[in-house]
Amino acid sequence: MARLDTTRTRIGAAAATLGLLAALAPNALASAQVTHGDFAQFNGYGSTITGRAQMVRTADGKTIVSIHVEGLVPGTTYAAHVHAAACAVGLADGHYKFDPAGAAAPPNEIWPGPFTANDAGIGNADTIADGTAGPTAVSVVIHAPGGAKIACADLG
């Protein structure tokens, strides 16, 4: 039963992303640039984290990021941010910023969180940023409470 629930959750998250995209512009799906990747845990985190991240850069200047993460502590709130380096480069280095000299928060950064894991340790989040993420927006990192980087997905 848990496998079926996980599959339904993934299908629901994908449908929600497509719904967001279709609502933005009628032809957005045809001309969007989509990148995605699988989460892997970092920093010796205590449980196995899996899941998927997706970034959609729309033709009308939006960036949509959706995440689905499993293996989290139920009821715990996590942060998630788009990062400016691949997962293997200095633990994904720092957050991606539209303006590198600007603030370390939205709307200058892309945060598909915070989100809270459900009773099964599954978390989902999406965000729509005004602006098209540049080529250095290459990964999504999950942060534990307190800020430690615990999982990363390279977007390719």
N, C-alpha and C positions, 0 to 999 in steps of 0.2 A: 504494500500500500504506500509506503514512503517513497518508493521509486516513482510511482504514478503521480503522487503529489508533487515531487520535484519536477517531473516532466511538465505537468500542468503549470507550475510556477514559471518555468522557462518559457513555455509557449505564451503565457500571459504577459511576461516582460517583453518578449519580442513583439507581440501584438500592440502593446502600449506604445512602444517606440515607433512602430509604423503609424499608429494613430496620431501621435504627436507630429510626425513628419508630414503626413497627409494634411493635417489641419493647418500647417504653416503655409503651404502653397500647393496648388493643384498639380504642378509638374515637378515638385521637389523630389519625389522618388526617382524619377527618370534621370535627373541631373545631379544627384547627391554623390559625394565621395564617402564611402563607408570603409572604416577600418575596425578591426576587432582583434581580441586575443584572449587567451585563457589565463586565469589567475593561478599563481603558484605562491606558496608561502615563503616568507623571508624571516631572517633574524631569529631562527630557532623557535618560532612560535609553537606553542604546545599542542595544537591539533592540526589536522590536515585541512587546509583551506583549498577549495576549488571554486570554479565559477567562470564567468565570462564578462568581459567589458566590450562595449561597442561605442564608437564615435561616428557620428554622421555630420559631415560638413555640407550644408545645404547651399544651393545656388543663390538663395536670397540672403545669405550672410548670417546664418545661424549655425550654432554647433550644438548638437544633441549628444549627450553622453548617458548611456544606460549601463547599469551593472547588476549582476546577479552573483551572489557569493554564498557558498555553503561551508559549513565547518566552523561557524562562529559560536561564541558563547551566547546562549539564548538570553534575550532581554537586555543585551548590552548594546550601547550606542557606539557606533564607529564613525570616523571621518573618512572621506574619500576625496581625492584630488587628482586632476590631470597633472602629470609631471613632465619635465622638459628633458629627460634622459631615459634611455632604455633601462630596464630593470637591473641588468648586470653592471651598469655604470654607477658606482657609488651609491648603491641602493636606490637607484632612480633619481639621484641628486635632488634638485629642488622643484618646486611647483612651476608649472607652465604659467606664464603671464602674457596677456595680450600686449601690454606695455611693460618691458623688463624693468623700467625705473618706477613703475606704479605700485599701488597698494597690493599687499599680500592677502587679498580677499576678493570675492565677487563684487563688482562685475569684471574686475581685472583678471580673475582666476576662474577656473571651471571646477566647481565642486558638486559632484553628484551625491552629496551627503551633507550633513550627517544622516545616518539611517540606523534603525534599531533592528537587530536580528530577532526573528520570531521564535516561537517555542521549539522549533526544529533546528535552530541555529542558521536559518536562511535569511539573507538580507537582500533587498532590491532597492534601487534608487535610480532616478533620472534627473537630468537638468537640461534646460535649454539656455544657452548663452547667446547674448546679442553680440555677434561677431564671428568671423570664421577663424577657427584655430589655425595657426601657422604650422609649418613643417616640423617645428621642434616640440609640438604636443604629441608625444610618442608613447606614453604609458599612463596607466591609472594605478594609483597606490591606495591601499586600505591602511588606515592608521587605527591602532588600538586606543582606548581611553588613555590619556597621558601623552599621546603622540607617536609612539613607536610604530615604525613601518612593519606591517606583518604580512602583507601580500601585495603582489604586483602582477599586472598584465601588460605586456607589450602590445601596442596597437599596430598591426601590419596588414 
